Amino acid sequence: MTTPGPASTGQANDRRGRERAALAEAIALSRASLGVSTPNPPVGAVVLDADGSVVGRGTTEAPGGRHAEVVALDEAGTRARHGTIVVTLEPCDHQGRTGPCTARILSAGIARVVYAVPDTTADAAGGAGTLRRAGVDVDQGDDDEVAAARSGPLKAWLHRRSHGRPLVTWKYAASLDGRVAAADGTSMWITGPGSRRHAHARRQEVDVVVVGSGTLTADDPALTARRDDGSPAARQPLRAVMGLTPVPPDASVRGTDDRFRHLATRDPRAALEMLGDVQQVLVEGGPRLAGAFLSAGLVDEVDAYIAPLVLGAGRSAVDDAGVATLLDAHRFSVAETTTLGTDVHIRLIAPTEGTR
């Protein structure tokens, strides 16, 4: 084997650097597909021409639409020939609502494919092998790149594939002493506008927002995702109420579209099954609903918005969570902390992804 000289080594390092940057961009781009591509994975793709310049970008569209690779290749056009496509997930190799991405990559004349996460789906897997057999240079990202892709927008889809249920995030806003309402029941607003803006952005990324009958009765929430001026955001989650109490016909949560569901059960696991093949659920209900999901071991992540105030009395963030002693506590690790105005947002993750 010939040892590469300084020039070829430099070229290889330059190419790898461009590919790493392209994969980081593809991961960031794929966030636009959250809540849009379900039940398909939210994928991002970037096309580099033969010289290593970015000539195409894409994210997966709604079911029946184009996959990220096709969007990026369509934008690149003939500039994709002899180039590289960098994708967050291994290109699919099957005919579904759309054709296989491998066929589109081959027809575009792509010379090299770099992907982060392998696709283990029974009907879609095998894309890397098909491309290699056709003479395409195929490479998987390094461990850091794979980890970044797995913990990014693909996380909920991968969770669904592994656990057979959606990833569940419990969201709450509370005072320093863990109160979600004051002694007189008032709760608007414990947290400030920065937290509310962040929470509405999160609603746009999930498939479903769930509250319980108690919250429905007390607050009559609309559960819509809204812009700063109060107008509806372009992308809206499914709005769901869990519980046996009938939902009044004039309840705000019903809205004027078909994006409302009544989950007529008190069992969190049964409620998730009623939602079908969704990937990510945001539980925004009150203390009882939070306790029910925690008791069932179905909280995978927590979005905690903490305001710098003390109420001293009032409703706590959680009612009965099935904890009788410290050893039974539901434990989470801190993944991220962000200051939002005067508030602090803490994102926490269950150590075993909710399979305790």
C-alpha positions as CSV (number, residue, x, y, z in Angstrom):
1,M,0.0,0.0,0.0
2,T,1.4,3.4,-1.0
3,T,1.8,5.8,1.9
4,P,-0.1,9.0,1.2
5,G,2.1,12.0,0.7
6,P,1.7,15.4,2.5
7,A,-0.5,16.8,-0.4
8,S,-2.9,13.8,-0.4
9,T,-3.1,13.7,3.4
10,G,-3.9,17.4,3.4
11,Q,-6.6,16.8,0.8
12,A,-8.1,14.0,2.8
13,N,-8.2,16.1,5.9
14,D,-9.8,19.0,4.1
15,R,-12.4,16.7,2.7
16,R,-13.1,15.2,6.1
17,G,-13.4,18.6,7.6
18,R,-15.9,19.7,5.0
19,E,-17.9,16.5,5.5
20,R,-18.0,17.0,9.3
21,A,-19.2,20.5,8.8
22,A,-21.9,19.3,6.4
23,L,-23.1,16.6,8.8
24,A,-23.3,19.2,11.6
25,E,-25.4,21.4,9.3
26,A,-27.6,18.4,8.3
27,I,-28.3,17.7,11.9
28,A,-29.3,21.3,12.5
29,L,-31.4,21.3,9.3
30,S,-33.3,18.2,10.3
31,R,-34.9,20.0,13.3
32,A,-37.3,21.6,10.7
33,S,-38.8,18.1,10.1
34,L,-39.7,17.5,13.8
35,G,-43.4,17.1,14.0
36,V,-43.7,17.2,10.2
37,S,-42.2,14.0,8.9
38,T,-43.9,11.6,11.4
39,P,-44.1,8.6,11.1
40,N,-41.0,9.0,9.0
41,P,-37.8,10.0,10.6
42,P,-36.8,13.7,10.6
43,V,-33.7,13.6,8.4
44,G,-31.3,16.3,7.1
45,A,-29.1,16.1,4.1
46,V,-26.4,18.3,2.5
47,V,-24.9,17.8,-1.0
48,L,-21.3,18.8,-1.7
49,D,-20.1,19.2,-5.3
50,A,-16.9,17.6,-6.6
51,D,-14.9,20.5,-5.1
52,G,-16.5,20.2,-1.7
53,S,-18.8,23.2,-1.9
54,V,-22.3,23.0,-0.5
55,V,-24.8,22.9,-3.5
56,G,-27.9,21.4,-1.9
57,R,-29.7,21.1,1.4
58,G,-32.8,19.2,2.4
59,T,-35.0,18.0,5.2
60,T,-37.7,15.3,5.1
61,E,-41.1,16.6,4.1
62,A,-44.5,15.4,5.3
63,P,-45.5,11.8,4.6
64,G,-45.9,11.3,0.9
65,G,-43.4,14.1,0.2
66,R,-39.8,14.0,-0.6
67,H,-37.1,12.6,1.7
68,A,-34.2,14.8,2.7
69,E,-31.8,13.3,0.2
70,V,-34.2,14.0,-2.7
71,V,-34.8,17.6,-1.6
72,A,-31.1,18.2,-1.4
73,L,-30.4,16.5,-4.7
74,D,-33.2,18.4,-6.4
75,E,-31.7,21.7,-5.2
76,A,-28.2,20.6,-6.3
77,G,-29.2,19.5,-9.8
78,T,-26.3,18.6,-12.1
79,R,-23.8,20.0,-9.6
80,A,-24.3,16.8,-7.5
81,R,-22.5,14.7,-10.1
82,H,-19.3,13.2,-8.8
83,G,-20.0,14.9,-5.5
84,T,-20.9,13.8,-1.9
85,I,-24.1,13.6,-0.1
86,V,-24.0,13.8,3.8
87,V,-27.1,12.4,5.6
88,T,-28.1,12.1,9.2
89,L,-29.6,8.6,8.6
90,E,-28.6,5.8,6.2
91,P,-30.4,6.3,2.9
92,C,-33.5,4.1,2.6
93,D,-33.6,1.2,0.1
94,H,-37.3,0.5,-0.3
95,Q,-40.3,1.6,-2.2
96,G,-42.8,3.2,0.1
97,R,-45.0,6.2,-0.5
98,T,-41.9,7.4,-2.5
99,G,-39.1,5.6,-4.2
100,P,-35.9,4.4,-2.6
101,C,-33.4,7.2,-1.9
102,T,-30.6,4.9,-3.0
103,A,-32.0,4.9,-6.6
104,R,-32.2,8.7,-6.6
105,I,-28.6,9.0,-5.3
106,L,-27.3,6.7,-8.0
107,S,-29.2,8.5,-10.8
108,A,-27.7,11.8,-9.6
109,G,-24.2,10.5,-10.1
110,I,-23.1,10.8,-6.5
111,A,-19.6,9.4,-5.9
112,R,-19.6,9.3,-2.1
113,V,-22.1,9.0,0.7
114,V,-21.5,9.8,4.3
115,Y,-24.2,9.0,6.9
116,A,-24.4,9.1,10.7
117,V,-27.0,6.6,12.0
118,P,-27.6,3.2,10.4
119,D,-31.3,2.5,9.5
120,T,-32.3,-0.8,11.2
121,T,-35.9,-0.6,9.9
122,A,-36.8,-4.0,8.4
123,D,-38.1,-2.6,5.1
124,A,-35.8,0.4,4.7
125,A,-32.4,-0.9,5.8
126,G,-29.6,-2.0,3.5
127,G,-29.1,1.3,1.6
128,A,-25.4,1.5,2.4
129,G,-24.8,-2.0,1.0
130,T,-26.8,-1.3,-2.2
131,L,-24.8,1.9,-2.8
132,R,-21.5,0.1,-2.3
133,R,-22.4,-2.6,-4.7
134,A,-23.1,0.0,-7.3
135,G,-19.6,1.4,-6.9
136,V,-20.3,4.4,-4.5
137,D,-17.8,5.1,-1.8
138,V,-19.9,4.9,1.4
139,D,-18.7,5.9,4.9
140,Q,-20.2,6.2,8.3
141,G,-19.4,9.1,10.6
142,D,-17.1,8.7,13.6
143,D,-18.4,8.0,17.1
144,D,-18.9,11.6,18.0
145,E,-20.8,12.4,14.9
146,V,-23.1,9.3,15.3
147,A,-23.7,10.3,18.9
148,A,-24.6,13.9,17.9
149,A,-27.1,12.6,15.3
150,R,-28.6,10.0,17.7
151,S,-29.2,12.6,20.4
152,G,-30.5,15.2,18.0
153,P,-33.8,15.3,16.1
154,L,-33.6,11.6,15.3
155,K,-33.8,10.8,19.0
156,A,-37.6,10.3,19.3
157,W,-37.8,8.3,16.1
158,L,-35.0,6.0,17.4
159,H,-36.7,5.7,20.8
160,R,-39.9,4.6,19.0
161,R,-38.0,2.0,17.1
162,S,-36.3,0.7,20.3
163,H,-39.2,0.9,22.8
164,G,-42.4,0.6,20.7
165,R,-43.8,3.8,22.1
166,P,-43.3,7.5,21.7
167,L,-40.7,9.5,23.6
168,V,-42.5,11.3,26.5
169,T,-41.4,14.7,27.8
170,W,-43.0,16.1,30.9
171,K,-43.1,19.9,30.8
172,Y,-43.9,22.1,33.8
173,A,-43.3,25.7,35.0
174,A,-42.8,26.2,38.7
175,S,-41.4,28.5,41.5
176,L,-38.2,27.8,43.3
177,D,-40.1,25.7,45.9
178,G,-41.8,23.6,43.2
179,R,-45.2,25.2,43.1
180,V,-47.2,25.4,39.9
181,A,-49.9,27.6,41.4
182,A,-50.3,29.9,44.4
183,A,-52.5,29.1,47.4
184,D,-55.4,30.9,45.8
185,G,-55.0,28.8,42.5
186,T,-53.5,31.6,40.4
187,S,-50.7,30.4,38.1
188,M,-50.5,33.0,35.2
189,W,-47.8,33.8,35.0
190,I,-45.2,32.0,37.2
191,T,-42.6,32.1,34.5
192,G,-41.7,35.0,32.2
193,P,-42.1,35.7,28.5
194,G,-38.8,34.0,27.7
195,S,-39.9,30.7,29.1
196,R,-43.3,30.9,27.3
197,R,-41.6,31.7,24.0
198,H,-39.3,28.7,24.5
199,A,-42.3,26.4,25.4
200,H,-44.3,27.4,22.4
201,A,-41.3,26.7,20.1
202,R,-41.1,23.2,21.7
203,R,-44.8,22.6,21.0
204,Q,-44.0,23.1,17.3
205,E,-41.5,20.3,17.4
206,V,-43.6,17.5,19.1
207,D,-46.4,15.4,17.6
208,V,-48.8,15.7,20.5
209,V,-49.5,17.9,23.6
210,V,-51.4,16.2,26.4
211,V,-53.2,17.6,29.4
212,G,-55.6,15.9,31.9
213,S,-59.2,16.6,32.6
214,G,-58.3,18.6,35.7
215,T,-56.2,21.1,33.7
216,L,-59.0,21.3,31.1
217,T,-61.6,22.2,33.8
218,A,-59.3,24.7,35.6
219,D,-57.6,26.5,32.7
220,D,-59.5,25.7,29.5
221,P,-56.2,25.6,27.6
222,A,-56.0,25.9,23.8
223,L,-52.7,24.0,23.6
224,T,-51.8,25.7,20.4
225,A,-48.3,26.8,19.4
226,R,-48.2,30.6,19.2
227,R,-45.9,33.3,17.9
228,D,-44.8,36.2,20.1
229,D,-47.7,38.3,18.9
230,G,-50.2,35.6,19.9
231,S,-51.0,34.5,16.4
232,P,-50.9,30.7,15.6
233,A,-47.6,29.3,14.5
234,A,-47.4,27.7,11.1
235,R,-47.0,24.2,12.5
236,Q,-49.4,22.9,15.2
237,P,-49.2,19.7,17.3
238,L,-52.1,17.4,17.9
239,R,-54.0,18.5,21.0
240,A,-55.1,15.8,23.4
241,V,-57.0,15.6,26.7
242,M,-56.6,12.4,28.8
243,G,-59.3,11.3,31.2
244,L,-62.8,9.9,31.5
245,T,-64.5,13.3,31.9
246,P,-66.3,14.4,28.6
247,V,-64.7,17.3,26.9
248,P,-67.3,20.1,26.5
249,P,-68.2,21.0,22.9
250,D,-67.1,24.6,23.5
251,A,-63.7,23.8,25.1
252,S,-60.9,25.8,23.6
253,V,-58.8,22.7,23.0
254,R,-61.2,21.4,20.4
255,G,-60.4,24.3,18.1
256,T,-61.9,24.4,14.6
257,D,-59.7,21.8,12.9
258,D,-59.2,18.0,13.2
259,R,-56.2,18.3,15.5
260,F,-58.0,17.3,18.7
261,R,-58.2,13.9,20.4
262,H,-60.0,12.8,23.6
263,L,-58.0,10.0,25.2
264,A,-60.8,8.5,27.3
265,T,-58.6,6.6,29.8
266,R,-56.8,7.1,33.0
267,D,-54.0,4.7,32.0
268,P,-51.0,6.6,30.5
269,R,-49.8,3.5,28.6
270,A,-53.2,3.1,27.1
271,A,-53.3,6.7,26.2
272,L,-50.1,6.5,24.3
273,E,-51.4,3.5,22.4
274,M,-54.5,5.5,21.4
275,L,-52.2,8.1,19.7
276,G,-51.0,5.6,17.1
277,D,-47.5,5.9,15.6
278,V,-46.5,9.4,16.9
279,Q,-42.9,9.9,17.9
280,Q,-42.9,12.5,20.6
281,V,-45.5,13.5,23.2
282,L,-45.3,16.5,25.5
283,V,-47.2,16.1,28.8
284,E,-48.3,19.5,30.0
285,G,-51.0,18.5,32.4
286,G,-51.2,19.2,36.1
287,P,-49.8,17.4,39.1
288,R,-52.0,14.4,38.8
289,L,-51.2,13.7,35.2
290,A,-47.5,14.2,35.8
291,G,-47.7,11.7,38.7
292,A,-49.5,9.2,36.6
293,F,-46.9,9.2,33.9
294,L,-44.0,9.1,36.4
295,S,-45.6,6.2,38.3
296,A,-45.9,4.3,35.1
297,G,-42.2,4.8,34.3
298,L,-43.2,6.7,31.1
299,V,-41.3,10.0,31.5
300,D,-38.2,10.0,29.3
301,E,-37.3,13.7,29.5
302,V,-38.3,16.7,31.5
303,D,-38.6,20.3,30.4
304,A,-38.5,22.3,33.7
305,Y,-39.0,26.0,33.6
306,I,-38.0,27.5,37.0
307,A,-38.9,31.0,38.1
308,P,-36.9,32.9,40.7
309,L,-39.7,33.3,43.2
310,V,-41.0,31.4,46.3
311,L,-44.7,30.8,46.9
312,G,-44.6,28.8,50.1
313,A,-48.0,27.2,49.5
314,G,-50.2,26.1,46.6
315,R,-50.2,23.2,44.2
316,S,-46.9,21.2,43.9
317,A,-45.6,20.2,40.5
318,V,-46.4,16.5,41.1
319,D,-49.0,14.6,43.0
320,D,-48.6,10.9,43.9
321,A,-45.7,9.6,41.7
322,G,-45.5,6.2,43.4
323,V,-42.6,7.1,45.6
324,A,-42.8,5.9,49.2
325,T,-39.1,6.2,50.1
326,L,-36.0,7.9,48.8
327,L,-34.8,4.7,47.2
328,D,-38.0,4.8,44.9
329,A,-37.3,8.3,43.7
330,H,-37.5,9.0,39.9
331,R,-34.0,10.1,39.0
332,F,-32.9,12.1,36.0
333,S,-29.6,13.5,34.7
334,V,-29.2,17.1,33.7
335,A,-28.6,17.4,29.9
336,E,-28.8,21.1,29.5
337,T,-29.5,24.4,31.4
338,T,-30.4,27.6,29.7
339,T,-31.2,31.1,31.1
340,L,-34.4,32.5,29.7
341,G,-34.7,36.1,30.9
342,T,-35.0,35.8,34.7
343,D,-36.0,32.1,34.5
344,V,-33.9,28.9,34.1
345,H,-34.8,26.1,31.7
346,I,-33.5,22.7,32.7
347,R,-33.7,19.7,30.3
348,L,-33.4,16.4,32.1
349,I,-33.1,12.8,30.8
350,A,-34.2,9.6,32.5
351,P,-31.0,7.5,32.9
352,T,-32.5,4.5,31.1
353,E,-34.7,6.3,28.6
354,G,-37.9,5.6,30.6
355,T,-37.5,1.8,30.8
356,R,-36.9,1.6,34.5
